[in-house]
Amino acid sequence: MNGVVIPQTPIAVDFWSLRRAGSARLFFLTHMHCDHTVGLSSTWARPLYCSPITACLLHRRLQDTLEQFYTQVIFDIHHPC
């Protein structure tokens, strides 16, 4: 797993083990490489933040099961699905 919980913050990046996440409550997915999604599955039930293109790929990979939990972080570049 490549993820990290940033010390002394509520932020976890590419980190999907809730048992080891401590007080993390803001979960960010940087991109859809398989080494960044280890542990992320259709049972995930926490807010998840990612870019629009990552949201599109996540949507396809998990077939809508997480759609209610992820938020697309909008950047200047538009990536249509």
N, C-alpha and C positions, 0 to 999 in steps of 0.2 A: 504494500500500500504506500503510495506516494504522499498521502494527505498529511495535513498538519493542523493542530489546534494552536492558534497564535497565543503565546503565553500572556496572561493578564488581560485578555480580551474575551468577548463572547463569540469570537469568529473562528470558524473551522473552514479550511480550504481543502477540497477533495478528500474529505475525511468523513467516513460514513459509519463508524462504529460508535453508536450512542453510549455504549457501556464505558468506553474509554474517552468520550468527548468532554467529560467534566461539565463545566457550566456553559459550554458553547450553545448558542441558540441561533446564530446566523451562519447558515451553511452555504458555501459557494462552490459551484462546479465550474472549473476553469475551461474545460473542453472535454470532448467525448472520447479521448483515447482510453482504451480499456484499462490501462494502469491507473487512471484517475477516477474510475468508476467502480473499483473493487469494493464490494459491500453495498453498493447502491442498487436497490431492487424495487420491484413493484410494491413491496411492503413499507417503503419509506413513507412516513406520515408527518414530516416536519417541513416548514418552509425551506425552499431551496432557491438560490439566486444564481442566474447564469445569463449569458448573452443570448440574443435572439436566435442566432444560428445554432448554438448549443441546445436551446430549448426545442428547436425543430428536430434536431437529431435525437434528443432525449425522448421527445414525443413519439418518434418513429420506433426507437429501440424498445421502449416499454409499452407501446401500444395504448397510449392515453391513460394508463393506470395512475400516473403521478400528476396528471395535468392540473389538478386542483391545488397542488402543492408548490409548483415552481413559478417563479416570477422572472420575467425577462428583464434584464438590466439593459436599458437602451443606451447605445453609444451613437456616435455621429454617423457611422456607416450602417446602411440599411441592408439586411440580409433576408431576402424573401425565402419562404419555405418552398 
